[in-house]
Amino acid sequence: MEEFVKVAETTEVPPGNMKKVTVDGKEILVANVEGTYYALENKCTHRGGDLSKGSLSGKLVKCPRHGAKFDVTTGEVEAGPATKSEPTLEVKVEGKNILLKKITK
């Protein structure tokens, strides 16, 4: 059975916003794009910038360090200097709870 862990409530991440959470010791970025929640690793694949300190425009998060942009819905790089996509996590919403699939090692 798949294990999910509660990381936030829907009121904590309104549309157009994002929040940094920790799952199994990893920093994860949860973003709300038009009412749908997405999750990806929070450290930029270019030089480790904290994506939660960047900006979210539509479905693109911009790293505050060097401006790399990632699509939060897929983890794909949309603008360099990053060249490697961000790993994504499965998100589930139950009532007001945002749940992420546990990371297996």
N, C-alpha and C positions, 0 to 999 in steps of 0.2 A: 504494500500500500504506500502511495506517495505521501510524504510528510510535508506539511505546510506549516509555517510559523507566522504568527501575527507580528507585523512590524509597525503598524500605524493604524489610525482611524481615518476614514474618508474626509472628515472635517479638518484634519491636519494637512492635507494636500489638495487644496481646491484646484479647479481647472486653471491651467496655465502656470502651475507652481510645481516645485519639486522639493524633496526632502532626503537628507542623508540618513540611512539606517545601517545597522550592523547585523549581519546574519552569519553565524558560524565563524565569527572573527573577521569577516570581510566587510569592507565598506561598500554599500550598495546605494545607488541613486534611484529613488522612486519618483516618477514624473506622471502628472495628470495631463493628458492631451485630450481636450474636449470631452472630459468625463470618463475616459478610459485610462487605466493605470498601466504603466510599463516600468520595468526594472532592469538596470544594467550596472555593471561594476562602476564604481565611483572614481577610480583613478584613470586619468587620461593615458592611453596606450603610447603616447609620444614621450612625455617626460614626467608622468605621474601627477599631473595637476589635479586638484580637487574639483571635480565637475560640479559638485553641489554649490560651489562658490561662483560658478559661471552664470550664464543666462540661458533661459529657455524661450525660444521663439517658435511658436507652432510646435512641430515635433523635433526641432533641432536644439541640442544643448551645445553651447559654445564654451570651450575650456578657457578659464581666465588667464592661463599662462601664455600660451602662444596662439590661441584662436582656433585650434582644431575644432571641427564641428562633427557631431555624431547624431544619427537618427535614433531617437530613444525607442522607436517602435521596433527596430531591427538590430541596433548596435552598429550598423554600417557607418564607415567614415564618409562624410559628405564634403569635408574640406580639410586640407592638410594644415600643419605639417604631419599629423598622424597618418599612418598607412595601415595600421592594424585595427580591425573592428573591435568593439567592446563586447565582452560576453554578456548575454542577457539571461534573465531569470524568469521563470513562469510566475505570473501574478494571478491571484484569485481574490474576488471580493465576496465576503459573506456578511450580509447586513451592512454594518458600518465599519467592519474590519477589513484591512488590507493584509492579505496573506502572501508570502513568498514561498516558493518551493525550496525546501532545505537543500543546501549544497552538500553533495556527497563527495567524499575525498577518494 
